[in-house]
Amino acid sequence: MANDMDNEDPYICVGICMADPDSGYCLGCGRPPLESPDVVAEIVVPAPKPASNDPDDPE
């Protein structure tokens, strides 16, 4: 049977999850900043359609 202490998180969450702006460490439990992910989400903004001079166009 494995030792339960090996699986314990060394940073006990106290319910105050807020990063210090200078160090990045959690102000509640002292957890160090997370590694930045390799994949970053990007915002895609659709290009506006050119104006149409067609009177039958609903836009």
N, C-alpha and C positions, 0 to 999 in steps of 0.2 A: 504494500500500500504506500502510495506516494505521500510525502509530507505536505500538509495543507499550507504551510507557510510559503512553499515555493510558488503557489498559485495566487497569493495575495497581492493586491495592488499596493505599492509602497506609498501612494498618494491617496489618502482617505478623503473622499468628496464630502464637503460640509454644506453643499447646496448654494455656494456663492461662486458661480462660474463667471469670472471676469478677468480678462488678461490685463496685466500691468502694461501701460503704454510704452514704458521704457525698456523693460526686460522681456516682455511677452509671457512671463510666468503667471500662472493662475494666482489671483489674490486670495482665493479661498483655501486651496489645498497645496499650492506651491508646485503644481505639476509644470514641467518645462514645456515650452512651446512645441506644438506638433510639427513634424517635418512637412515641408510644402509638398503637395502632390505633384506627380509627374504630368498629370493631365489637368488642365485648367479649363473650366467652362467658359465659353465665349458667348457674348450676346450678339444675336443676329438680328439686324434691323432691316426689314424689307425696304427696297428702294421705292419711292413713290412713282406711280404710273404717270406718264406724261399726259398733260391736259389734252382732251379731245374736243374738237370743234363740231363733233357730230351731235345734232340736236336729239337723236334717238338714244344716245348714251345716258344711262340713268345717273351717272356720277356727275 
